[in-house]
């Protein structure tokens, strides 16, 4: 095959893989060029942002609406703008940091990045907990979720640092 046909075939394979696995093409495009480190750096930045919203901001507000707002920021950071529970109207504090923690970790798992599978499990746990918390009608029920979510996010970050 000519170099041009090889490039076309590689591009087609990349696009099909992204469609099959539901991962953003941009994340796949980064990985072949030493992108694993860049991808993990992005995920770490997203995790830091989500941890700040759950562990700091949601913990310090005195109203249920504030807790729900910051935990929905966490959901948006976890899922990215293509996530099923992404809510643009509340804002996206992880914008420009990656494609969402969960989508980025799925790419890292496909690239067999050490710690990424365990980090993904932690992130998916956070997603489940955050969804429960934003559905709560009681600040005394929702706010403790924020602390637990923050700890799971920190654990995810630690898995990627090993």
MIDOSE-1310 file (N, C-alpha, C; in nm, 2 decimals, decimal comma, always signed):
residues 162
xxxx	+0,08/-0,12/+0,00/+0,00/+0,00/+0,00/+0,09/+0,12/+0,00; +0,04/+0,23/-0,07/+0,12/+0,35/-0,07/+0,10/+0,42/+0,07; +0,20/+0,51/+0,10/+0,19/+0,58/+0,23/+0,06/+0,66/+0,24; +0,01/+0,72/+0,13/-0,12/+0,79/+0,14/-0,23/+0,70/+0,17
xxxx	-0,23/+0,58/+0,11/-0,34/+0,48/+0,14/-0,33/+0,43/+0,29; -0,20/+0,41/+0,34/-0,19/+0,37/+0,48/-0,24/+0,48/+0,57; -0,21/+0,60/+0,54/-0,26/+0,71/+0,62/-0,42/+0,72/+0,62; -0,47/+0,70/+0,51/-0,62/+0,70/+0,49/-0,68/+0,58/+0,57
xxxx	-0,62/+0,46/+0,56/-0,67/+0,35/+0,63/-0,66/+0,36/+0,78; -0,55/+0,42/+0,82/-0,53/+0,45/+0,97/-0,63/+0,54/+1,02; -0,66/+0,65/+0,94/-0,76/+0,75/+0,98/-0,90/+0,68/+0,99; -0,93/+0,60/+0,89/-1,06/+0,53/+0,89/-1,08/+0,44/+1,01
xxxx	-0,97/+0,37/+1,04/-0,97/+0,28/+1,15/-0,99/+0,35/+1,28; -0,92/+0,47/+1,29/-0,93/+0,55/+1,41/-1,07/+0,60/+1,43; -1,13/+0,65/+1,32/-1,27/+0,70/+1,33/-1,37/+0,59/+1,36; -1,35/+0,47/+1,31/-1,44/+0,36/+1,34/-1,43/+0,31/+1,48
xxxx	-1,30/+0,31/+1,53/-1,28/+0,27/+1,67/-1,35/+0,37/+1,76; -1,34/+0,49/+1,73/-1,40/+0,60/+1,82/-1,55/+0,58/+1,82; -1,61/+0,55/+1,70/-1,75/+0,54/+1,69/-1,80/+0,41/+1,77; -1,73/+0,30/+1,75/-1,76/+0,18/+1,82/-1,76/+0,19/+1,97
xxxx	-1,65/+0,25/+2,02/-1,63/+0,26/+2,16/-1,69/+0,39/+2,22; -1,74/+0,47/+2,14/-1,80/+0,60/+2,19/-1,71/+0,69/+2,25; -1,58/+0,68/+2,21/-1,48/+0,78/+2,27/-1,46/+0,89/+2,17; -1,42/+1,01/+2,22/-1,40/+1,12/+2,13/-1,28/+1,09/+2,04
xxxx	-1,29/+1,13/+1,92/-1,17/+1,11/+1,82/-1,05/+1,19/+1,87; -1,07/+1,31/+1,92/-0,96/+1,39/+1,96/-0,87/+1,32/+2,06; -0,93/+1,25/+2,15/-0,85/+1,18/+2,25/-0,77/+1,07/+2,19; -0,83/+1,00/+2,09/-0,75/+0,89/+2,02/-0,64/+0,96/+1,94
xxxx	-0,66/+1,07/+1,88/-0,57/+1,13/+1,80/-0,44/+1,18/+1,88; -0,46/+1,21/+2,01/-0,35/+1,25/+2,09/-0,26/+1,13/+2,13; -0,32/+1,02/+2,15/-0,24/+0,91/+2,21/-0,12/+0,86/+2,13; -0,13/+0,84/+2,00/-0,02/+0,78/+1,93/+0,11/+0,87/+1,94
xxxx	+0,10/+0,99/+1,97/+0,22/+1,08/+1,98/+0,27/+1,10/+2,12; +0,28/+1,00/+2,20/+0,32/+1,01/+2,34/+0,21/+1,08/+2,42; +0,08/+1,06/+2,36/-0,03/+1,13/+2,42/-0,08/+1,06/+2,55; -0,03/+0,95/+2,59/-0,08/+0,89/+2,72/-0,05/+0,98/+2,83
xxxx	+0,07/+1,03/+2,83/+0,11/+1,13/+2,94/+0,03/+1,25/+2,94; +0,00/+1,30/+2,82/-0,08/+1,42/+2,80/-0,22/+1,39/+2,84; -0,28/+1,28/+2,80/-0,41/+1,24/+2,84/-0,43/+1,23/+2,99; -0,33/+1,16/+3,06/-0,34/+1,15/+3,20/-0,32/+1,29/+3,27
xxxx	-0,24/+1,37/+3,21/-0,23/+1,51/+3,27/-0,37/+1,58/+3,26; -0,44/+1,56/+3,15/-0,57/+1,62/+3,13/-0,67/+1,57/+3,24; -0,66/+1,43/+3,25/-0,75/+1,37/+3,35/-0,72/+1,42/+3,49; -0,59/+1,43/+3,52/-0,56/+1,48/+3,65/-0,61/+1,62/+3,68
xxxx	-0,60/+1,71/+3,57/-0,66/+1,84/+3,58/-0,81/+1,84/+3,60; -0,88/+1,75/+3,53/-1,02/+1,74/+3,54/-1,06/+1,69/+3,68; -0,98/+1,59/+3,73/-1,00/+1,54/+3,87/-0,98/+1,65/+3,97; -0,88/+1,73/+3,96/-0,85/+1,84/+4,05/-0,97/+1,93/+4,06
xxxx	-1,02/+1,97/+3,94/-1,13/+2,06/+3,93/-1,26/+2,00/+4,00; -1,29/+1,88/+3,96/-1,41/+1,81/+4,02/-1,39/+1,80/+4,17; -1,27/+1,77/+4,22/-1,25/+1,75/+4,36/-1,27/+1,88/+4,43; -1,23/+1,99/+4,37/-1,25/+2,12/+4,43/-1,40/+2,15/+4,44
xxxx	-1,47/+2,12/+4,34/-1,62/+2,15/+4,35/-1,69/+2,06/+4,45; -1,64/+1,94/+4,46/-1,71/+1,85/+4,56/-1,66/+1,87/+4,70; -1,53/+1,87/+4,71/-1,46/+1,87/+4,85/-1,45/+2,01/+4,91; -1,46/+2,11/+4,83/-1,45/+2,25/+4,89/-1,58/+2,33/+4,87
xxxx	-1,62/+2,35/+4,75/-1,73/+2,44/+4,72/-1,86/+2,38/+4,78; -1,89/+2,26/+4,74/-2,02/+2,20/+4,79/-2,02/+2,18/+4,94; -1,90/+2,17/+5,00/-1,90/+2,15/+5,15/-1,92/+2,29/+5,22; -1,89/+2,40/+5,15/-1,90/+2,53/+5,22/-2,02/+2,61/+5,20
xxxx	-2,11/+2,57/+5,11/-2,23/+2,64/+5,09/-2,33/+2,60/+5,20; -2,43/+2,69/+5,22/-2,53/+2,67/+5,33/-2,67/+2,65/+5,27; -2,68/+2,62/+5,14/-2,81/+2,60/+5,08/-2,80/+2,48/+4,99; -2,91/+2,40/+4,99/-2,92/+2,28/+4,91/-2,89/+2,31/+4,76
xxxx	-2,94/+2,43/+4,71/-2,92/+2,46/+4,57/-2,77/+2,48/+4,54; -2,69/+2,53/+4,63/-2,55/+2,54/+4,61/-2,48/+2,41/+4,61; -2,52/+2,32/+4,70/-2,46/+2,18/+4,70/-2,49/+2,12/+4,56; -2,62/+2,13/+4,52/-2,66/+2,06/+4,39/-2,59/+2,13/+4,28
xxxx	-2,57/+2,26/+4,28/-2,50/+2,32/+4,17/-2,35/+2,27/+4,15; -2,28/+2,27/+4,27/-2,14/+2,22/+4,26/-2,13/+2,07/+4,23; -2,23/+1,99/+4,28/-2,22/+1,85/+4,24/-2,26/+1,83/+4,10; -2,34/+1,92/+4,04/-2,37/+1,90/+3,90/-2,25/+1,95/+3,82
xxxx	-2,17/+2,04/+3,87/-2,04/+2,07/+3,81/-1,96/+1,94/+3,80; -1,96/+1,87/+3,91/-1,88/+1,74/+3,92/-1,93/+1,64/+3,81; -2,06/+1,63/+3,80/-2,12/+1,54/+3,70/-2,08/+1,59/+3,56; -2,08/+1,72/+3,53/-2,04/+1,77/+3,40/-1,89/+1,74/+3,38
xxxx	-1,81/+1,75/+3,48/-1,67/+1,72/+3,46/-1,65/+1,57/+3,44; -1,73/+1,49/+3,51/-1,72/+1,34/+3,49/-1,76/+1,30/+3,35; -1,87/+1,35/+3,31/-1,93/+1,30/+3,18/-1,88/+1,37/+3,06; -1,84/+1,50/+3,08/-1,81/+1,58/+2,96/-1,93/+1,62/+2,89
xxxx	-1,92/+1,71/+2,79/-2,04/+1,77/+2,73/-2,12/+1,67/+2,65; -2,08/+1,55/+2,62/-2,16/+1,45/+2,55/-2,22/+1,35/+2,65; -2,21/+1,37/+2,78/-2,26/+1,28/+2,88/-2,42/+1,29/+2,89; -2,48/+1,18/+2,93/-2,62/+1,17/+2,94/-2,68/+1,26/+3,04
xxxx	-2,60/+1,30/+3,14/-2,66/+1,39/+3,25/-2,59/+1,53/+3,25; -2,52/+1,55/+3,14/-2,45/+1,68/+3,13/-2,56/+1,79/+3,12; -2,54/+1,90/+3,20/-2,64/+2,01/+3,20/-2,56/+2,14/+3,17; -2,57/+2,18/+3,05/-2,49/+2,30/+3,01/-2,53/+2,43/+3,09
xxxx	-2,66/+2,44/+3,13/-2,70/+2,56/+3,20/-2,64/+2,58/+3,33; -2,58/+2,48/+3,40/-2,51/+2,50/+3,53/-2,36/+2,53/+3,51; -2,31/+2,52/+3,39/-2,17/+2,55/+3,36/-2,08/+2,43/+3,36; -1,97/+2,45/+3,30/-1,88/+2,34/+3,28/-1,74/+2,38/+3,32
xxxx	-1,71/+2,37/+3,45/-1,58/+2,41/+3,50/-1,46/+2,34/+3,44; -1,48/+2,22/+3,38/-1,37/+2,14/+3,32/-1,35/+2,17/+3,17; -1,42/+2,28/+3,12/-1,41/+2,31/+2,98/-1,26/+2,34/+2,94; -1,22/+2,28/+2,83/-1,08/+2,30/+2,79/-0,98/+2,21/+2,86
xxxx	-1,02/+2,13/+2,95/-0,93/+2,05/+3,03/-0,92/+1,91/+2,97; -1,02/+1,87/+2,89/-1,02/+1,73/+2,84/-1,16/+1,71/+2,78; -1,20/+1,58/+2,77/-1,33/+1,55/+2,71/-1,43/+1,50/+2,82; -1,39/+1,51/+2,94/-1,46/+1,45/+3,05/-1,38/+1,34/+3,12
xxxx	-1,39/+1,33/+3,25/-1,31/+1,23/+3,32/-1,34/+1,09/+3,27; -1,46/+1,06/+3,27/-1,50/+0,92/+3,23/-1,46/+0,89/+3,08; -1,50/+0,97/+2,99/-1,45/+0,95/+2,85/-1,30/+0,94/+2,83; -1,23/+1,03/+2,90/-1,08/+1,03/+2,89/-1,02/+0,90/+2,96
xxxx	-1,08/+0,86/+3,07/-1,03/+0,74/+3,13/-1,06/+0,62/+3,05; -1,17/+0,62/+2,98/-1,20/+0,50/+2,89/-1,09/+0,49/+2,78; -1,05/+0,60/+2,73/-0,94/+0,60/+2,63/-0,81/+0,55/+2,70; -0,79/+0,60/+2,82/-0,67/+0,55/+2,89/-0,67/+0,40/+2,92
xxxx	-0,79/+0,35/+2,95/-0,80/+0,20/+2,97/-0,77/+0,13/+2,84; -0,82/+0,18/+2,73/-0,79/+0,12/+2,60/-0,64/+0,12/+2,56; -0,57/+0,22/+2,61/-0,43/+0,23/+2,59/-0,35/+0,16/+2,70; -0,42/+0,09/+2,79/-0,36/+0,02/+2,90/-0,27/+0,10/+2,99
xxxx	-0,31/+0,22/+3,01/-0,24/+0,31/+3,10/-0,25/+0,26/+3,24; -0,14/+0,24/+3,31/-0,14/+0,18/+3,45/-0,23/+0,27/+3,54; -0,32/+0,20/+3,61/-0,41/+0,27/+3,71/-0,54/+0,32/+3,65; -0,55/+0,32/+3,52/-0,66/+0,39/+3,46/-0,79/+0,31/+3,48
xxxx	-0,78/+0,17/+3,48/-0,90/+0,09/+3,51/-0,96/+0,12/+3,64; -0,87/+0,12/+3,74/-0,92/+0,15/+3,88/-0,97/+0,29/+3,90; -0,90/+0,38/+3,83/-0,95/+0,52/+3,83/-1,08/+0,54/+3,77; -1,11/+0,46/+3,66/-1,24/+0,47/+3,59/-1,35/+0,42/+3,68
xxxx	-1,32/+0,31/+3,76/-1,42/+0,26/+3,85/-1,45/+0,36/+3,96; -1,35/+0,43/+4,01/-1,38/+0,54/+4,11/-1,46/+0,65/+4,05; -1,43/+0,69/+3,92/-1,50/+0,79/+3,86/-1,65/+0,75/+3,83; -1,67/+0,63/+3,79/-1,81/+0,59/+3,77/-1,89/+0,58/+3,91
xxxx	-1,82/+0,55/+4,01/-1,88/+0,55/+4,15/-1,92/+0,69/+4,18; -1,83/+0,79/+4,15/-1,86/+0,93/+4,17/-1,98/+0,98/+4,10; -1,99/+0,93/+3,97/-2,10/+0,97/+3,89/-2,23/+0,92/+3,95; -2,24/+0,80/+4,00/-2,36/+0,74/+4,06/-2,39/+0,82/+4,19
xxxx	-2,29/+0,85/+4,27/-2,31/+0,92/+4,40/-2,36/+1,06/+4,37; -2,30/+1,13/+4,27/-2,34/+1,27/+4,24/-2,48/+1,28/+4,19; -2,52/+1,18/+4,11/-2,66/+1,18/+4,06/-2,76/+1,16/+4,18; -2,72/+1,08/+4,28/-2,81/+1,06/+4,39/-2,81/+1,19/+4,47
xxxx	-2,70/+1,25/+4,49/-2,69/+1,38/+4,57/-2,77/+1,49/+4,51; -2,76/+1,51/+4,38/-2,84/+1,62/+4,32/-2,99/+1,60/+4,32; -3,03/+1,47/+4,33/-3,17/+1,44/+4,34/-3,22/+1,46/+4,48; -3,14/+1,48/+4,58/-3,18/+1,49/+4,72/-3,25/+1,62/+4,74
xxxx	-3,34/+1,62/+4,83/-3,42/+1,74/+4,87/-3,38/+1,79/+5,01; -3,27/+1,74/+5,06/-3,23/+1,78/+5,19/-3,07/+1,80/+5,20; -3,04/+1,92/+5,24/-2,89/+1,96/+5,24/-2,81/+1,86/+5,33; -2,88/+1,82/+5,44/-2,81/+1,73/+5,53/-2,79/+1,59/+5,48
xxxx	-2,86/+1,56/+5,37/-2,84/+1,43/+5,30/-2,74/+1,45/+5,18; -2,75/+1,56/+5,11/-2,67/+1,59/+4,99/-2,53/+1,62/+5,02; -2,51/+1,70/+5,12/-2,37/+1,75/+5,15/-2,27/+1,64/+5,19; -2,31/+1,54/+5,27/-2,22/+1,43/+5,30/-2,18/+1,35/+5,17
xxxx	-2,27/+1,35/+5,07/-2,23/+1,28/+4,94/-2,11/+1,36/+4,88; -2,11/+1,49/+4,90/-2,00/+1,57/+4,84/-1,86/+1,53/+4,89; -1,86/+1,51/+5,02/-1,73/+1,47/+5,08/-1,69/+1,33/+5,04; -1,78/+1,23/+5,03/-1,75/+1,10/+4,98/-1,70/+1,10/+4,84
xxxx	-1,77/+1,18/+4,75/-1,73/+1,20/+4,61/-1,59/+1,25/+4,60; -1,56/+1,35/+4,68/-1,43/+1,41/+4,68/-1,32/+1,31/+4,71; -1,35/+1,22/+4,81/-1,25/+1,12/+4,85/-1,23/+1,02/+4,73; -1,34/+0,98/+4,67/-1,33/+0,89/+4,55/-1,25/+0,95/+4,44
xxxx	-1,27/+1,08/+4,42/-1,20/+1,15/+4,31/-1,05/+1,16/+4,34; -1,02/+1,18/+4,47/-0,88/+1,18/+4,51/-0,82/+1,04/+4,49; -0,89/+0,94/+4,52/-0,84/+0,80/+4,51/-0,82/+0,77/+4,36; -0,91/+0,82/+4,27/-0,89/+0,80/+4,13/-0,76/+0,87/+4,08
xxxx	-0,73/+0,99/+4,13/-0,61/+1,06/+4,10/-0,49/+0,98/+4,15; -0,50/+0,92/+4,27/-0,38/+0,85/+4,32/-0,35/+0,72/+4,24; -0,46/+0,66/+4,19/-0,44/+0,54/+4,10/-0,36/+0,58/+3,97; -0,38/+0,70/+3,92/-0,31/+0,75/+3,80/-0,17/+0,79/+3,83
xx	-0,14/+0,82/+3,96/-0,01/+0,87/+4,00/+0,09/+0,76/+4,03; +0,04/+0,63/+4,04/+0,13/+0,52/+4,08/+0,22/+0,48/+3,97
